[in-house]
Amino acid sequence: MAFFKIAGAVVFTAAAGVYCMIQNRQLKISEYEAVFENLPEAFSGKRILQLSDLHTKTYGDDYDNLINSCTAANPDYIFFTGDLYSRNETNLGHKTVLMKRLREIAPVYYVFGNHEADTPEKAEPLSEKLEQCGIHVLRNQKTRLYIGEDFINIYGADIERRYYKNSEGTYSKLPKLSADELEKMLGKADRRHFNILLAHTPFPFREYAKWGADLTFSGHCHGGVIRIPKVGGLLSPERKFLPEYTKGVYVNNENDKSAKMIVSTGLGKFRLQNPSEIVIVTLKTKAD
């Protein structure tokens, strides 16, 4: 009897290991439409591909599998919302290779995540290399996307480490990023025009909307690591259970307008019932 119990436990453990391995190799494409009345007509139908939180994942030689999926999605723009690498990685040359290959598909816009904020000695030289390759690295900066004379604004928030970890390296009593702080970082939002904000963490969504973002792209939460049916993501990187924002489209109707946020589950890190994803957002001026 003891033999069968041990054998059963071994089989169960092996099966669970295989299941987890398969789960962590999956790559899903999630597609959304984002409808805005104040979006210039010229941008209606444009496709934004969002990547986030790659960390140490590679997806084949020189990221071939990831690149093939991104190419097939046929995006007009690519947004990378932070954590291009993990803080413990030492050789980041292959990250430049990935971003150069993405740049061959569509213009790429990149903001830092908490792992970049943790390791400025790595992030700074990587940023310089990426800019030399034609990547738009937005560090509390604004740029514009033009189609003819029409344009939309893209802001990139370079969020300081203290919003992710305290001085002791733990997650207690973290300050909250406010609309006023965003204004100090990014300047006043240009409310006469359509504003996209790239900001790694989704938790200040209400403040992003209050500041003036029409559409925000975030990541950071890895989908909550483990997703529970009808409940959502289980855990945030700050070790908080059932975080408010982990995956998909969120809407804020405060401040006399409807702001939206897209949260990617990201590409890297351990996950369960929570595939890595490429996000495709199609901009619309009205619902079909």
Buried (B, 14 or more C-beta within 10 A) or exposed (E): EEEEEEEEEEEEEEEEEEEEEEBBEEBEBBEBEBBBEBBBEBBBEBBBBBBBBBBEBBBEEEBEBBBEBBBEBEBBBBBBBBBBBBBEBEEBEEBBBBBBBBBEBBBBBBBBBBBBBBBEEBBEEBBEBBEEBEBBBBBBBBEEBEEEEBBBBBBBBBBBBEBBBBEEEEBEEBEEBBBEBBBEBBEEBBEEBBBBBBBBBBBBBBBBBBBBBBBBBBBBBBBBBBBEEEEBBBBBBBEEEEBBBBBBBBEBEEEEBBBBBBBBBBBBBEBBBBBBBBBBBBBBBEEE
